[in-house]
């Protein structure tokens, strides 16, 4: 059961702080997307070498290489690949010290450069920066404890990454061959010089081909000449344009002949337009009528003359429409003919240009063949030199290139899925952490569990915060404490009914006759709660008295004076310094007693026998006496009132009152021999509580039918004088 409660608390915190969590998650995802859009992608190319130490000579006798020695040999070769000497060779060979990716200075590099005054120091920093970034992009490892060595390089350019990875592999194999041939200096020197010569010759021939293409503006895409592709497309367009021209020419000639022959029936079939369609329909109908009338009427008959005139008019309209369509077709024909001429001119120009570049293309193919031949010679020499090394000596480690580095198609960094997933999970964890941290640091009351766990008192009800819709009259807007009297079915009225039922259930020794409403500090709405309890009891037909004992900020006289009449009260043996009437509210039937003393004489008045006798008489006269007290932190006299009442109710403002402040108020009440029976959370956000599953106290108890008739606040009711019976007599 305890674990279930803890889980519910966690879920409650998540629901309550869901906006914060969702905001942090949204920010995290936005940051992840911004990172993906702003970061420069990096590509990784990998080459693989196979290491075979079966003929590795340890001593004068060949022995098998054990696992431990094998691991040491692999680690040694990896260290050689990452050695400064090999790095220096690759940097010089690939001209990386002229590449902006490696020479670009970061903010830290610029700050460090401020302390370097000499030019020599700046150049040394540049060289170190290039080598550091080269080593940052180089990864040499042994995959899965195998006999393979994976050489991968990461760069901002995919082609560059593959080129450098292959260069590292080639230079490493070359150095390995030179080291193995160290016992033959002459052969080693000759092989090394020959390899460099062949490599330089191959690179020079490739560079010559590229320079020739750039100089002569030869454009190629995926190995195809762009000019030839353009000529092919122009040829297709020219054929299509010629067909369109001939088709339009034939249609123009046909329409011209039909108009000349006045064959209007055939003309309407050829010319397709809405106007011609309507004219054709009218012509057919009129022709039918003409044929019908011709069999019955003479030619000079008026109707025949009229129908013949109508037929002539229709033929004239058809001819005019045909001429208009003919003019449009002639314009279209001329446009298509001009387009055909333009395509033919472009075609001729491209063909002439292609003929002019034929000799250039032949020269380019010759240069490309030379570059391919030099490359084949260099690779053949390199392979042959490796074979020569293996055949000439047994003291070697057999290396084989099993995979060249290919140009990567996708970036290795950043991984969109991983970044988004990391942003989601990280922001979600950050949001949950922030929510729980705020919950741990936030020492206000938000739920009934906070009340029961921190004050050790039962939570009786949660009073909702009043909204603008609750004040449907100006009188209620000015005096919201009167809401129960005129709108008892509101959420606040239902909460007041629930509170009264809860008070009856929490009575420690039977019925509660006098109830002190307290709060830890000013402004928590205790007067609103006291007025709600008293008015609700009166509306249910109980005889209730609302007493004002807040001597610092009395408010009840101003709240009920608009609809009450009052007369002074004489308390036997005691004359208060401030004349105080007893008022009666005719709307709810509630009696209201304003303050009976000023602040200076409050302590003397409360500790007198007259006040004690007055409370005793009120218990006998009324079913319920609700006492509105002052704040415990500023009104010490509240302790006296709370100790004399049957029970005291602590009002805590939702999401405002500090937990330690409320706990100190409870300790003060208990120390003054008061009987606190519960806590009311006041001015709560009902919507947030409902979403958090903590809205039951707002309407858990049914509101009984009200026993008195309510009237509008704009029509004040006459109040009955009330003075008798409060301290004995007729009121009993």
URSUL-V810861 format. One record per run of one state. SS is the DSSP state (alpha for helix, beta for strand, coil for the rest). FROM is the first residue (numbers start at 1). LEN is the number of residues. Records with the same first field share a line. If there is no record, write none. Layout:
# URSUL-V810861
SS = FROM-LEN ; FROM-LEN
This chain:
# URSUL-V810861
coil = 1-1 ; 17-1 ; 39-3 ; 53-14 ; 82-2 ; 94-2 ; 99-1 ; 104-3 ; 114-5 ; 142-1 ; 146-2 ; 156-2 ; 184-1 ; 216-4 ; 222-2 ; 262-2 ; 271-3 ; 295-7 ; 357-1 ; 393-5 ; 404-9 ; 414-2 ; 442-2 ; 445-3 ; 456-3 ; 465-3 ; 471-3 ; 479-1 ; 487-4 ; 506-8 ; 520-6 ; 540-4 ; 550-6 ; 569-2 ; 572-2 ; 575-6 ; 586-4 ; 594-8 ; 607-2 ; 622-2 ; 632-5 ; 645-2 ; 654-4 ; 672-4 ; 685-1 ; 692-4 ; 699-26 ; 726-2 ; 729-4
alpha = 2-15 ; 18-21 ; 67-15 ; 84-10 ; 96-3 ; 100-4 ; 107-7 ; 119-19 ; 143-3 ; 158-26 ; 185-31 ; 226-36 ; 264-7 ; 274-21 ; 302-55 ; 358-35 ; 416-26 ; 448-8 ; 468-3 ; 474-5 ; 480-7 ; 491-15 ; 526-14 ; 556-8 ; 602-5 ; 609-13 ; 637-8 ; 659-13 ; 686-6 ; 696-3
beta = 42-11 ; 138-4 ; 148-8 ; 220-2 ; 224-2 ; 398-6 ; 413-1 ; 444-1 ; 459-6 ; 514-6 ; 544-6 ; 564-5 ; 571-1 ; 574-1 ; 581-5 ; 590-4 ; 624-8 ; 647-7 ; 658-1 ; 676-9 ; 725-1 ; 728-1
